Amino acid sequence: MHASILKYFAEVARSGSIRKASEELHVATSAVSRQIKKLEDELGTPLFERFSDGLRLTSAGEIVLRHAKETLHEYEIMKSNLGDLHGKNTGRVHIAALDSLAIQFLPEFVSGFHKKHPAVDFRIRTDNYNNIFRFLAEGDVDIGVTFDLARPHDMKLIHGVRMPLMAIVAKTHPLARQKSVTLQECAQFNMLLQLDNEVMSSMIAVELGALNRVGRTLVATNNQMMLKPMILAGEGVAFFTPLGLLRELEAGDAVALSIAGSKLQDLEVGIVVSRRRQLTHATQVVAQSMGEELSKFAGKINTLVSR
């Protein structure tokens, strides 16, 4: 119904590369390139600046992108409304979430939701909390699942759960027998830190600095999955919410310790949407169902870490 050129253009704008866009769209690179050239010829203006490291939107391209996003979103709303006429949820829901949620919670949620609503599909990306808010503001995603911290005024919290930052160690680690630890105690061991997580990294640095202690960072990475085997091997102390570690906590292979006297205990994770974006019926159902499942998931975690 809507020319594929809008989807092609929006994906090239998002990825900054015709090759990456063609891979995401499962379309030949030549086809994407041809459509972009056709659109530029039709509008009579360049939409991208070409650089050695990729493509960037021109001022005209920014205007066209806004139109493309609005048109594609209105199309999704129309499909969802048609599905309502037949008594079923249908459409595509775009989600941006913290990477820890992609380890267990999101796969289980999507599988369960799909069984009840097979006509709904998902596009999910992971990122840090600032970028998740940016994706929502720019209309790139429908739902964000992130820390409810310094939430912009144009973002609405649908559902939130308490999910404190904790010190995570292996069951064999010297700190594992304690119920809680101080950051000063943690600083005596190697630290396993996550890059691109400005919430945790900056707050840990501030609190360690207040104690005039500097912990040795053995590894810092933007991939939580890389840190997990190092935690389980007893290589050091990591600072995470337990969201991506439920299986290890249930098996007793990892221990989550509260951080005594730390403001990091007050963190919450929430399901967030933009106040300025009309949600499809399918997106509303996903957000409501996800909130219910997130509460159950958090309940399991809280039972494990409090015993």
C-alpha positions as CSV (number, residue, x, y, z in Angstrom):
1,M,0.0,0.0,0.0
2,H,2.9,2.3,0.8
3,A,5.9,2.4,-1.5
4,S,8.8,0.3,-0.2
5,I,10.9,3.4,-0.9
6,L,9.8,4.9,2.4
7,K,10.9,1.8,4.4
8,Y,14.2,1.7,2.4
9,F,14.8,5.4,3.0
10,A,14.0,5.2,6.8
11,E,16.3,2.2,7.3
12,V,19.2,3.8,5.4
13,A,18.8,6.9,7.5
14,R,18.8,4.8,10.7
15,S,21.8,2.7,9.8
16,G,23.8,5.3,7.9
17,S,24.6,2.7,5.3
18,I,23.0,1.2,2.2
19,R,24.7,-2.1,2.8
20,K,23.5,-2.4,6.5
21,A,20.0,-1.3,5.4
22,S,19.9,-4.0,2.7
23,E,21.0,-6.6,5.2
24,E,18.3,-5.5,7.7
25,L,15.6,-5.4,5.0
26,H,16.8,-8.6,3.3
27,V,16.9,-6.8,0.0
28,A,19.7,-6.6,-2.6
29,T,22.0,-3.6,-2.0
30,S,21.5,-2.5,-5.6
31,A,17.7,-2.4,-5.1
32,V,18.1,-0.1,-2.1
33,S,20.6,2.1,-3.8
34,R,18.3,2.4,-6.8
35,Q,15.3,3.4,-4.8
36,I,17.3,6.1,-2.9
37,K,18.5,7.5,-6.1
38,K,15.0,7.4,-7.6
39,L,13.6,9.3,-4.6
40,E,16.4,11.9,-4.7
41,D,15.7,12.4,-8.5
42,E,12.0,12.7,-7.9
43,L,12.4,15.3,-5.2
44,G,15.1,17.1,-7.0
45,T,17.5,17.3,-4.1
46,P,20.2,15.2,-2.3
47,L,18.8,13.5,0.8
48,F,22.2,12.1,2.0
49,E,25.7,13.3,2.2
50,R,28.1,10.6,1.2
51,F,31.2,10.0,3.3
52,S,33.8,7.3,3.4
53,D,32.3,6.0,6.7
54,G,28.7,6.1,5.6
55,L,25.7,8.3,4.8
56,R,24.3,11.3,6.7
57,L,21.0,13.0,6.2
58,T,21.0,16.5,4.6
59,S,18.5,19.1,5.8
60,A,16.2,18.0,3.1
61,G,16.7,14.4,4.2
62,E,15.6,15.3,7.7
63,I,12.3,16.7,6.4
64,V,11.7,13.6,4.3
65,L,12.6,11.3,7.2
66,R,9.9,12.9,9.4
67,H,7.4,12.4,6.7
68,A,8.5,8.8,6.2
69,K,8.3,8.0,9.9
70,E,4.8,9.6,10.3
71,T,3.5,7.8,7.2
72,L,4.8,4.4,8.2
73,H,3.5,4.9,11.8
74,E,0.0,5.9,10.5
75,Y,0.1,2.8,8.3
76,E,0.7,0.6,11.4
77,I,-2.1,2.3,13.2
78,M,-4.5,1.6,10.3
79,K,-3.5,-2.1,10.2
80,S,-4.0,-2.3,13.9
81,N,-7.5,-0.7,13.6
82,L,-8.4,-3.2,10.9
83,G,-7.3,-6.0,13.1
84,D,-9.6,-4.7,15.8
85,L,-12.5,-5.1,13.5
86,H,-11.8,-8.8,13.3
87,G,-11.3,-9.1,17.0
88,K,-7.5,-9.7,16.9
89,N,-4.3,-7.8,17.6
90,T,-2.1,-7.3,14.6
91,G,0.9,-5.2,13.6
92,R,4.5,-4.6,14.5
93,V,5.8,-3.3,17.8
94,H,9.3,-1.7,18.1
95,I,11.0,-1.9,21.4
96,A,14.2,-0.6,22.8
97,A,15.4,-2.1,26.1
98,L,18.4,-2.5,28.4
99,D,20.6,-5.4,27.2
100,S,20.1,-7.3,30.5
101,L,16.4,-7.7,29.6
102,A,17.3,-9.4,26.3
103,I,19.0,-12.3,28.1
104,Q,15.9,-14.0,29.6
105,F,13.0,-11.7,30.2
106,L,12.3,-10.5,26.6
107,P,12.7,-13.9,24.9
108,E,10.3,-15.4,27.4
109,F,7.9,-12.5,27.0
110,V,7.9,-12.5,23.2
111,S,7.4,-16.3,23.1
112,G,4.5,-16.2,25.5
113,F,2.8,-13.2,23.9
114,H,3.2,-14.7,20.4
115,K,1.2,-17.8,21.5
116,K,-1.7,-15.5,22.4
117,H,-1.4,-13.0,19.6
118,P,0.3,-14.6,16.6
119,A,-0.4,-11.7,14.3
120,V,1.9,-9.3,16.2
121,D,5.6,-9.3,15.5
122,F,8.4,-7.4,17.2
123,R,11.6,-5.4,16.3
124,I,13.8,-5.2,19.4
125,R,17.1,-3.4,19.9
126,T,19.2,-3.0,23.1
127,D,21.0,0.1,24.2
128,N,21.8,2.3,27.2
129,Y,19.1,4.3,29.0
130,N,19.9,7.7,27.4
131,N,19.7,6.3,23.9
132,I,16.4,4.5,24.7
133,F,14.8,7.8,25.6
134,R,16.2,9.3,22.4
135,F,14.8,6.5,20.3
136,L,11.4,7.1,21.8
137,A,11.6,10.9,21.3
138,E,12.6,10.5,17.6
139,G,9.8,7.9,17.0
140,D,12.2,5.1,16.2
141,V,10.5,2.8,18.8
142,D,7.1,2.5,20.4
143,I,8.1,1.2,23.8
144,G,11.2,1.7,25.9
145,V,12.2,-0.5,28.9
146,T,14.8,1.3,30.8
147,F,15.8,2.9,34.1
148,D,13.2,5.4,35.3
149,L,15.9,8.0,36.1
150,A,15.8,11.6,35.0
151,R,12.9,10.8,32.7
152,P,12.2,13.5,30.2
153,H,8.8,15.3,30.7
154,D,7.5,14.1,27.4
155,M,7.9,10.5,28.4
156,K,5.2,8.6,30.2
157,L,5.8,5.7,32.7
158,I,3.4,2.9,32.0
159,H,4.7,0.5,34.7
160,G,7.7,0.4,37.0
161,V,9.4,-2.1,39.3
162,R,12.1,-1.6,41.9
163,M,15.3,-3.1,40.6
164,P,18.3,-2.0,42.6
165,L,21.9,-2.1,41.5
166,M,23.7,-4.8,43.4
167,A,27.2,-6.3,43.7
168,I,27.3,-9.6,41.8
169,V,29.9,-12.2,42.6
170,A,30.4,-15.9,42.1
171,K,29.3,-18.3,44.9
172,T,33.0,-19.0,45.6
173,H,34.0,-15.3,45.9
174,P,35.2,-14.2,49.4
175,L,32.3,-11.7,49.6
176,A,29.6,-14.3,48.7
177,R,28.9,-15.2,52.4
178,Q,27.9,-11.6,53.3
179,K,24.4,-10.3,53.2
180,S,25.5,-6.9,52.0
181,V,28.7,-5.1,51.1
182,T,30.1,-1.6,51.0
183,L,31.7,-0.2,47.9
184,Q,34.9,0.1,50.0
185,E,34.9,-3.7,50.5
186,C,34.2,-4.2,46.7
187,A,37.1,-1.9,45.9
188,Q,39.5,-4.4,47.4
189,F,38.8,-6.8,44.5
190,N,39.0,-6.6,40.7
191,M,36.0,-4.9,39.2
192,L,34.1,-6.0,36.2
193,L,32.4,-2.9,34.8
194,Q,30.0,-2.3,31.9
195,L,30.9,0.5,29.5
196,D,28.1,2.6,28.0
197,N,26.2,2.4,31.2
198,E,26.6,6.0,32.4
199,V,24.0,5.5,35.2
200,M,26.0,2.8,37.0
201,S,29.5,3.7,36.1
202,S,29.3,7.4,37.0
203,M,27.5,6.7,40.3
204,I,29.9,4.0,41.3
205,A,32.8,6.3,40.5
206,V,31.3,9.1,42.6
207,E,30.7,6.9,45.6
208,L,34.1,5.3,45.4
209,G,35.7,8.7,45.1
210,A,33.9,9.8,48.2
211,L,35.6,7.0,50.0
212,N,39.0,8.0,48.6
213,R,39.3,4.5,47.2
214,V,40.1,3.6,43.6
215,G,39.1,0.1,42.6
216,R,41.1,-1.7,40.0
217,T,39.0,-2.4,36.9
218,L,40.1,-5.7,35.4
219,V,37.7,-5.5,32.5
220,A,35.3,-2.9,31.2
221,T,33.1,-3.8,28.2
222,N,29.8,-2.8,26.7
223,N,28.7,-6.5,26.6
224,Q,27.2,-8.0,29.7
225,M,27.4,-11.5,28.2
226,M,31.2,-11.2,28.2
227,L,31.2,-10.3,31.9
228,K,28.9,-13.1,33.0
229,P,31.4,-16.0,32.7
230,M,34.1,-13.9,34.4
231,I,31.7,-13.3,37.3
232,L,31.0,-17.0,37.6
233,A,34.7,-17.8,37.4
234,G,35.3,-15.6,40.5
235,E,37.4,-13.0,38.6
236,G,35.9,-10.0,40.4
237,V,32.9,-8.0,41.4
238,A,30.4,-6.7,38.9
239,F,27.7,-4.1,39.4
240,F,24.4,-4.9,37.8
241,T,20.7,-5.2,38.5
242,P,19.9,-8.9,38.7
243,L,17.7,-8.7,35.6
244,G,20.1,-10.7,33.4
245,L,21.1,-13.2,36.0
246,L,17.9,-14.9,37.2
247,R,19.0,-18.4,36.1
248,E,22.4,-18.1,37.8
249,L,20.8,-16.8,41.0
250,E,18.3,-19.7,40.9
251,A,21.1,-22.2,40.4
252,G,23.2,-20.7,43.2
253,D,26.1,-20.1,40.9
254,A,26.0,-16.3,41.5
255,V,25.2,-14.2,44.5
256,A,23.6,-10.7,44.5
257,L,24.6,-8.5,47.4
258,S,23.0,-5.3,48.4
259,I,25.3,-2.3,48.6
260,A,25.1,-0.8,52.1
261,G,24.5,2.9,52.3
262,S,24.2,3.3,48.6
263,K,21.7,5.5,46.7
264,L,21.9,2.8,44.0
265,Q,19.4,0.8,45.9
266,D,16.6,3.1,44.8
267,L,16.8,2.4,41.0
268,E,13.6,1.4,39.2
269,V,13.2,-0.1,35.8
270,G,10.1,1.0,33.9
271,I,8.1,0.6,30.6
272,V,8.1,4.0,29.0
273,V,6.3,5.5,26.0
274,S,6.3,8.9,24.4
275,R,3.4,11.2,25.3
276,R,3.4,12.7,21.8
277,R,3.1,9.4,19.9
278,Q,-0.3,7.7,19.3
279,L,0.1,4.0,20.1
280,T,-1.5,1.3,18.1
281,H,-3.9,-1.1,19.9
282,A,-1.3,-3.8,19.6
283,T,1.4,-1.6,21.2
284,Q,-1.0,-0.8,24.1
285,V,-1.7,-4.5,24.6
286,V,2.0,-5.3,24.5
287,A,2.8,-2.6,27.0
288,Q,0.1,-3.7,29.5
289,S,1.1,-7.4,29.2
290,M,4.8,-6.6,29.5
291,G,4.2,-4.6,32.7
292,E,2.4,-7.6,34.2
293,E,5.2,-10.0,33.2
294,L,7.9,-7.6,34.4
295,S,6.3,-7.5,37.8
296,K,6.3,-11.3,38.0
297,F,9.9,-11.5,36.8
298,A,11.0,-8.8,39.4
299,G,9.1,-10.8,42.1
300,K,11.2,-13.9,41.4
301,I,14.4,-11.9,41.6
302,N,13.4,-10.1,44.8
303,T,12.5,-13.5,46.4
304,L,16.0,-14.9,45.5
305,V,18.1,-11.9,46.6
306,S,16.2,-11.4,49.9
307,R,16.5,-14.9,51.2
